[in-house]
Amino acid sequence: MDQVQIQRQRNSGEWVTVMVVQNLAPNITNAMKATARSNPGSRVRAIDGNGRVVDIL
């Protein structure tokens, strides 16, 4: 099973990986929502193993 990196964007514009989850829709959604709650006002995205954006909040 592939893994997906959940990243948040810092104020400087840099993307930082905060967790890695399995590439399953519920896992990605839950991880992105948790990251958004922990970092209000930050953009959150999911990146696959090839560097492609899977989802973004």
N, C-alpha and C positions, 0 to 999 in steps of 0.2 A: 504494500500500500504506500502510495506517495505521501509525502508530508508537505504541509503548507505553513509558511511563516506568517504570523500575525504581526504587523508593524504599525507603529504610530508615528506621526510626524511631529518633530520638535518645532519650537518657535523659529529656529534657525532654518527650517526647511528640510533638515536631515531626517531620513526615515530610520527608525530604530526597531529591531526585532524584539518583541516582548514575550512571545511564546511560539511554540511549534506544535501543530496538531495534525492528526491524520486528515487526508483529503476526503472528508465526508461532510456533506452540506450541514447537518446539524452541529457538528464539531466546529466548523468554521464560523457559523452564525453565532453560536454561544460564546466562542472565544472573542470574536469581534465586538459583541455587545458588552462583554465583561471588560475588555480593554477600553472601550468608549466610556463606560461608567467610571473607570479608574482614572481616566485622563480627560476630563470634560473640556470641550473646546478643541481637542486634537482630532485630526483626520486619522482614520484607521483603514488599513488595507490588508488584503490577504494575497500573498505571492506564492506561486507554485515553484517546484524545483528548477524550472527553466527560466525563472525570473518574470513570468507573465502574471499580470494582475488578474486574480480570480474574482475578487469583490472589493468594494471600497465603500466606506461610510463617510 
